[in-house]
Amino acid sequence: MIQADFDPEYVFSHHTATPEKLRQYEAIHASAKHLARVILECVPQSSDRSSALRLLREASMMACAAIALDGRLK
């Protein structure tokens, strides 16, 4: 990432959630909850299951961040 592609003032400021963004967040969260339940029910307790859940959490958080920032970093 080139420094010109990242504006800390934009990224690290409050971004108001519109009704459409709230719907998008809920869709992401509902899907992640469903997949988490499937992983917990079907995958044996192991470091792989822990990694899968951690990565699912990260993916959900990054997807919501992209929505909040309208897909941009400046």
C-alpha distances in whole Angstrom, upper triangle without the diagonal:
4,6,8,7,8,11,13,16,16,14,17,20,22,22,25,26,28,31,29,26,28,30,26,26,29,29,26,28,31,29,28,31,33,31,31,35,35,33,35,39,38,36,38,37,35,31,30,31,29,26,27,27,24,22,24,23,20,19,22,20,16,18,20,17,16,19,19,16,18,15,12,10,12
4,5,5,7,11,13,16,15,15,17,20,23,23,26,28,29,32,30,28,30,32,29,28,32,31,29,31,34,33,31,34,36,34,35,38,39,37,39,42,42,39,41,40,38,35,34,35,33,30,30,31,28,26,27,27,23,23,25,23,19,21,23,19,18,21,21,18,19,16,13,11,12
4,5,5,8,10,13,13,13,15,18,21,21,25,26,28,32,30,27,30,32,29,28,32,32,29,31,34,33,32,35,37,35,35,39,40,38,40,43,43,41,43,41,39,36,35,36,34,31,31,32,28,26,28,27,23,24,25,23,20,22,23,19,18,21,20,17,19,17,13,10,10
4,6,7,10,12,12,13,15,17,21,20,24,26,27,31,29,26,29,31,28,28,32,32,29,32,35,34,33,36,38,36,37,40,41,39,42,45,44,43,45,44,42,38,37,38,36,33,33,33,31,28,30,29,25,25,26,24,21,22,23,19,18,21,20,16,17,16,12,10,8
4,7,10,12,11,11,14,16,19,18,22,23,24,28,26,23,26,28,25,25,28,28,26,28,31,30,29,32,34,33,33,37,37,36,38,41,41,39,42,41,39,36,34,35,33,30,30,30,28,25,26,25,22,21,23,21,17,19,19,16,14,17,17,13,14,12,9,6,6
4,6,9,8,8,10,13,16,16,19,21,23,26,25,22,25,27,24,23,27,27,25,26,30,29,28,31,33,32,32,35,36,35,37,40,40,38,40,39,37,34,33,34,32,29,29,29,26,24,25,24,20,20,21,19,16,17,18,14,13,16,15,12,14,12,9,5,5
4,5,5,6,8,10,13,14,18,20,22,25,24,21,24,26,24,23,27,28,26,27,31,30,29,32,34,33,33,37,38,37,38,42,42,40,42,41,39,36,36,36,33,31,31,30,28,26,27,25,22,22,23,20,17,19,18,15,14,16,15,11,14,13,10,6,5
4,5,5,6,8,12,13,17,19,22,25,25,21,24,26,24,23,26,28,25,26,30,30,28,31,34,33,32,36,37,36,37,40,41,39,41,39,38,35,34,34,32,30,30,29,26,25,26,24,21,22,22,18,17,19,18,14,15,17,14,12,15,15,12,8,8
4,6,6,6,10,11,15,18,20,24,24,21,23,26,24,23,27,28,26,27,31,31,30,32,35,34,34,37,39,38,39,42,43,42,44,42,41,38,37,37,34,32,33,31,28,28,28,26,23,24,23,20,19,20,19,15,16,17,14,12,15,15,13,10,8
4,6,6,8,9,12,15,17,21,20,17,20,23,21,20,24,25,23,24,28,28,27,29,32,32,32,35,36,36,37,40,41,40,42,40,39,37,36,35,33,31,31,30,27,26,26,24,21,21,21,18,16,17,16,12,13,14,11,8,11,12,9,7,6
4,6,8,9,13,14,17,20,20,16,19,21,19,18,22,23,20,22,25,25,24,26,29,29,28,32,33,32,34,37,37,36,38,37,36,33,32,32,29,27,27,26,23,22,22,20,18,18,18,14,13,14,13,9,10,12,9,7,10,11,9,6,7
4,7,9,13,15,18,21,21,18,19,22,21,19,22,24,22,22,26,27,25,27,30,30,29,32,34,33,34,37,38,37,39,37,36,33,33,32,29,28,28,26,23,23,23,21,18,19,19,15,14,16,14,11,13,14,11,10,13,14,12,10,10
4,6,10,13,16,19,20,16,18,21,20,18,22,24,22,22,26,27,26,28,31,31,30,33,35,34,35,38,40,39,41,39,38,36,35,34,32,30,30,28,26,25,25,22,20,21,20,17,16,17,15,12,14,14,11,10,13,15,13,11,11
4,6,9,12,16,17,14,15,18,18,16,19,21,20,20,24,25,24,26,29,29,29,31,34,33,34,37,38,38,40,38,38,36,35,34,31,30,30,28,26,25,24,22,20,21,19,16,16,17,14,12,14,13,9,10,13,15,14,13,13
4,6,9,13,13,10,12,15,15,13,17,19,18,19,22,23,22,24,27,28,27,30,32,32,33,36,37,37,39,38,38,35,35,33,31,30,29,27,25,24,23,21,20,19,18,15,15,15,12,10,11,10,6,7,9,12,12,12,13
4,6,10,11,9,10,13,14,13,15,18,18,18,21,23,22,24,27,28,28,30,32,32,33,36,37,37,40,39,39,37,36,34,32,31,30,28,27,26,24,22,21,21,18,16,17,16,13,12,13,11,8,10,11,14,15,16,16
4,7,8,6,6,10,10,9,12,14,14,15,17,19,20,21,23,25,25,27,29,30,31,33,35,35,37,36,37,35,34,32,31,30,28,26,25,24,22,20,20,19,16,15,15,14,11,11,12,9,7,10,11,14,15,17,18
4,5,5,6,9,10,10,12,14,15,16,18,20,21,22,24,26,27,28,30,31,32,34,36,36,39,39,39,38,36,34,33,32,30,28,28,27,24,23,22,21,18,17,18,16,13,14,14,10,9,12,11,15,17,18,19
4,6,5,6,9,10,11,13,14,15,16,19,20,21,23,25,26,27,29,30,31,33,35,35,38,38,39,38,36,34,33,32,30,28,28,27,24,23,23,22,19,18,19,17,14,16,16,12,12,15,14,17,19,21,22
4,5,5,6,9,10,11,13,14,15,17,19,20,21,23,24,26,27,29,30,32,33,34,37,37,38,37,35,33,32,31,29,27,27,25,23,22,22,20,17,17,17,14,12,14,14,10,11,13,12,14,17,20,21
4,5,5,6,9,10,10,12,14,15,16,18,20,21,22,24,26,27,28,30,31,32,35,34,35,34,32,30,29,28,26,24,24,22,20,19,18,17,14,14,14,11,9,11,10,7,7,10,9,12,15,17,18
4,5,5,6,9,10,10,12,14,15,16,18,20,21,22,24,25,26,28,30,31,34,33,34,33,31,29,28,27,25,23,23,22,19,18,19,17,14,14,15,13,10,12,13,9,10,13,13,15,18,20,21
4,5,5,6,9,10,10,12,14,15,17,18,20,21,23,24,26,27,29,30,33,33,34,33,31,29,28,28,25,23,23,22,19,18,19,17,14,15,16,13,11,14,14,11,12,15,14,16,19,22,24
4,5,5,6,9,10,11,12,14,16,17,18,20,21,23,24,26,27,28,31,31,31,31,29,26,26,25,22,21,21,20,17,16,16,14,11,12,13,10,8,11,11,8,10,13,12,13,16,19,21
4,5,5,6,9,10,11,12,14,15,16,18,20,21,22,24,26,26,29,28,29,28,26,24,23,23,20,18,18,17,14,13,14,12,9,10,11,8,6,9,10,8,9,12,12,14,17,19,21
4,5,5,6,8,10,10,12,14,15,16,18,20,21,22,24,25,28,28,29,28,27,24,23,23,21,18,19,18,15,14,16,14,11,12,14,11,9,13,14,11,13,16,16,17,20,22,25
4,5,5,6,9,10,11,12,14,16,17,18,20,21,23,24,27,27,28,28,26,23,23,22,20,18,19,18,14,14,16,13,10,13,14,11,10,14,14,12,14,17,16,17,20,23,25
4,6,5,6,9,10,11,12,14,16,16,18,20,21,21,25,25,25,24,22,20,20,19,16,15,15,14,11,11,12,9,6,9,10,8,7,11,12,10,13,15,15,15,18,20,23
4,5,5,6,9,10,10,12,14,15,16,18,20,20,23,23,24,23,22,19,18,18,16,13,14,14,10,10,12,10,7,9,12,10,9,12,14,13,14,17,18,18,21,22,25
4,6,5,6,9,10,11,13,14,15,17,18,20,23,23,24,24,22,19,20,20,17,15,16,16,12,12,15,13,10,13,15,13,12,16,17,15,17,20,20,21,24,26,29
4,5,5,6,9,10,11,12,14,15,16,17,21,21,22,22,20,18,18,18,15,13,15,14,10,11,14,11,9,12,14,12,12,16,16,15,18,20,20,20,23,25,28
4,5,5,6,9,10,10,12,14,15,16,19,19,19,19,17,15,15,14,11,9,11,11,7,8,10,9,7,10,12,11,11,15,16,15,17,20,20,20,23,24,27
4,6,5,6,9,10,10,12,14,15,18,18,19,19,18,15,15,16,13,10,12,13,9,9,13,12,10,12,15,14,14,17,19,18,20,23,23,23,26,27,30
4,5,5,6,9,10,11,12,14,17,18,19,20,18,15,16,17,13,12,15,14,11,12,15,14,12,15,18,16,17,20,21,20,22,25,25,25,28,29,33
4,5,5,6,9,10,10,11,15,15,17,17,15,12,13,14,10,9,12,12,8,10,13,12,11,14,16,15,16,19,20,20,22,25,25,24,27,28,32
4,5,5,6,9,10,10,13,13,14,15,13,10,11,12,9,6,10,10,8,9,12,12,11,14,16,16,17,19,21,21,23,25,26,25,28,29,32
4,5,5,6,8,10,13,13,15,17,15,12,13,14,12,10,13,14,11,13,16,16,14,17,20,19,20,23,24,24,26,28,29,28,31,32,36
4,5,5,6,8,11,13,15,16,14,11,13,14,11,10,14,14,12,14,17,16,16,19,21,20,21,24,25,25,27,30,30,29,32,33,37
4,5,5,5,9,10,11,12,10,7,10,11,8,8,11,12,10,12,15,15,15,18,20,19,21,23,25,25,27,29,30,28,31,32,36
4,6,6,8,8,11,12,11,8,9,12,10,9,12,14,12,13,17,17,17,19,22,22,23,25,27,27,29,31,32,31,33,34,38
4,6,8,10,13,15,14,10,13,15,13,12,16,17,15,17,20,20,20,22,25,24,25,28,29,29,31,34,34,33,36,37,41
4,7,9,12,14,12,10,13,14,12,12,16,17,15,18,20,20,20,23,25,25,26,29,30,30,32,34,35,33,36,37,41
4,6,8,11,9,6,10,11,9,10,14,15,14,16,19,19,19,22,24,24,26,28,29,30,32,34,34,33,35,36,40
4,6,9,9,7,10,12,11,12,15,16,16,18,21,21,22,24,26,27,28,30,32,33,34,36,37,35,38,38,42
4,7,8,6,8,11,11,11,13,16,16,17,19,21,21,23,25,26,28,29,31,32,33,35,37,35,37,37,41
4,5,5,6,9,10,11,12,14,15,17,19,20,21,23,24,26,27,29,30,32,33,35,36,34,36,36,40
4,5,5,6,9,10,10,12,14,15,16,18,20,21,22,24,26,27,28,30,31,32,34,32,34,33,37
4,5,5,6,9,10,10,12,14,15,16,18,20,21,22,24,25,26,28,30,31,32,30,32,32,36
4,5,5,6,9,10,10,12,14,15,16,18,20,21,23,24,26,27,29,30,31,29,32,32,35
4,5,5,6,9,10,11,12,14,15,17,18,20,21,23,24,26,27,28,30,28,30,30,34
4,5,5,6,8,10,10,12,14,15,16,18,20,21,22,24,25,26,28,26,28,27,31
4,5,5,6,9,10,10,12,14,15,16,18,20,21,23,24,25,27,25,27,27,31
4,5,5,6,9,10,11,12,14,15,17,18,20,21,22,24,26,24,26,26,30
4,5,5,6,9,10,11,12,14,15,16,18,20,21,22,24,22,24,24,28
4,5,5,6,8,10,10,12,14,15,16,18,20,21,22,20,22,22,26
4,5,5,6,9,10,10,12,14,15,17,18,20,21,19,22,22,26
4,5,5,6,9,10,11,12,14,16,16,18,20,19,21,21,24
4,5,5,6,8,10,10,12,14,15,16,18,16,18,18,22
4,5,5,6,9,10,11,12,14,15,16,14,17,17,21
4,6,5,6,9,10,11,12,14,15,14,17,18,21
4,5,5,6,9,10,10,12,14,13,15,15,19
4,5,5,6,9,10,10,12,10,12,12,16
4,5,5,6,9,10,10,9,12,13,17
4,5,5,6,9,10,10,12,13,16
4,5,5,6,8,8,10,10,13
4,5,5,6,5,7,9,12
4,5,5,6,9,11,14
4,6,8,9,10,12
4,5,6,7,9
4,6,9,10
4,7,9
4,6
4
